[in-house]
Amino acid sequence: MATSLAELSNIRSREMFEEFSNIEFRDVWRKNDPQAEADAVALWQRMGILPRGVDPHARAKELCVVAYENNALVAISTVAIDLLQVVRTKMAFFRALVDDQHRAQKVLLPLTYAVHQAMERYALANPELKIGGTAAVVVASNTIYKPVGSSEMMLIGYTARNEPVLLRWFDHYRF
């Protein structure tokens, strides 16, 4: 399912997506989309980005939101739901990858919004999972645009390897 402007939760995100109207953001979370999975595996292999020992086909089953421009995959996100101990809440941890040729466009920002919205829909549909929001550990510091707040994510601390940890709560979540 592509993200339409009518689905976006606030004016700021609608304006941001309008700027990227040439890019289609598709929610593929748990939808077993063979084309998105094949395209993601091809992108990971072309960029040589996956750590040694990670099965790209298994990782493709974690796809959340993918972004296409003219039927070419330009950005992907994957999600793993896990406990974020510092806030004692299950979060949707996401990884993102933007094709080298599209990094200057700052596609990561609308991708982050789309992931948050897709996972919030999933959390609302599955309240028994008690997912509090989205989180990310930033391993490529040059991908953070200033200010971090433009993604509506908050810096909540650092890993033992000094990597920033970002978090954004779902509006509906209550402790």
Secondary structure, DSSP 8 states (H G I E B T S, - for coil): -B--GGG-SSHHHHHHHHHTTTSEEEE-TTS--HHHHHHHHHHHHHHT-S-TT--HHHHHTTEEEEEEETTEEEEEEEEEEEEEGGGTEEEEEEEEEE-GGGGGGTTHHHHHHHHHHHHHHHHHH-GGG-EEEEEEE-S-GGG--SSGGGGT-EEEEE-TT--EEEEEE-TT---
